[in-house]
Amino acid sequence: MLIQPWDRGDEPEWRAWLARHDFGVLAANGPDGAAPVLVPTHFLFDGGEEVLLHLARPNPVWAAIEANPRITLAVTDDYAFVPGPWRAADGVPPEDGVPTSYYASVHLVCEAAPVDDPAKKAALLDRQVRGFQPDTAHRPIVPGQAPFGRMLSGIRGLRLRIDEVLPKFKYDDKKPAELQTEVAERLSERARPSDAGARTQLLRRRDARSDTRSDARPDAR
């Protein structure tokens, strides 16, 4: 993923954004030169240095992980297509404006470690359940006991140790703040399903840039 300097997110930014997301695509190199294996999956990230998830035992990704445990978990959201006329600079005909895509995408490069011990799988699943449905009562998962303990043999747990993070927040930070504001208004008017999220990120990045410029002036009060 190409990340221009003005699109790169910092650590507090990507951690806060990722903490609000729990679904991504796991990518592992295909064994023996095969195409990469991509797995859409829920995951649990609690703000630390590890991601937890589980997958069905027959999933083809296990062979890929065995061949090369270095994998990537990609999480993308808050996206919107921005038409060219919205981005035309002053003095440029609207039809000559260049369209673009807005999106946030955080790629976690990780070392994958499968979990097969029944007790450790049960503990991993318990953490996931508590994370995904904190307001819903659930019976602790005990290996061999109904209702869930007997299902453990059909899955494998996966712990992902985060080694590298590639955070991208592409929202026209290189453009004037006035243009960002105008695009935000247009996104609000268009109101497609993902426009609200893109607008929120756009304005957040705009405001953060404004704060940085203000802080850089010694006489700013």
Steps between C-alpha positions, in 0.01 A plus 500: 500500500641837397492753784586858410652703786186713536277190524694314768328460835686513829480238772231660720290555186513147364456342842189707571359424155575128516343472846165583335533227236479125526482369142775476241670282241776261599756453221754219490741406223377198308722192548714378210448815296119490511297820510472669842228368730256772614265441791230750607474468877401656828788559738561632850745785557511627856751778444811295573752331274291199406191408299285195574268310266388151410419323175353170389748213495446429125589859406773500231685780678650251748720344232615846397581596860693178550709581192556862606362631832567864409158633400312828463165599647350786299216712637336762274202726565370858484534508123338715235542574130558873449399628152744714305286817498506504882880529498556747220736779607406867467509601135476138377180397318305252718509237226882507516512414868672173590287243688641297786414252773493582870560216744666393821699177487718348769717201409641292783802290403505216749656173603223240512487229766220239477333392824394133523510422870130463603533702821688782324246502216219522752670795673553675166135452403383624840698821445348544155146444624546748785639751253230461236195471726589660834136559592387143434537220752682194375599171650877456551651274235633179653669238281280194457195657662179611331404715333820646354781290639419211267538728198862592571636222281348668194701822535853623558591813688749753365715750685656775291800681646516846344847567361433794267211739436424680173235767577349703215238774531442638151284812528659770284732628773723643227216724380391830658281472809232696314473224240473236772216697657317527167536128434372425851186702426447314174542164672235603752264595218564183298458275805597164355538222760873553560509877444440586866806306616717653229375847592584444867855397417541784251402765752702338777812504284430856389463619857811314615699665224365841602597438863851403395543818300376708794737328741790572268450879533669629819263795522182292463266550792 
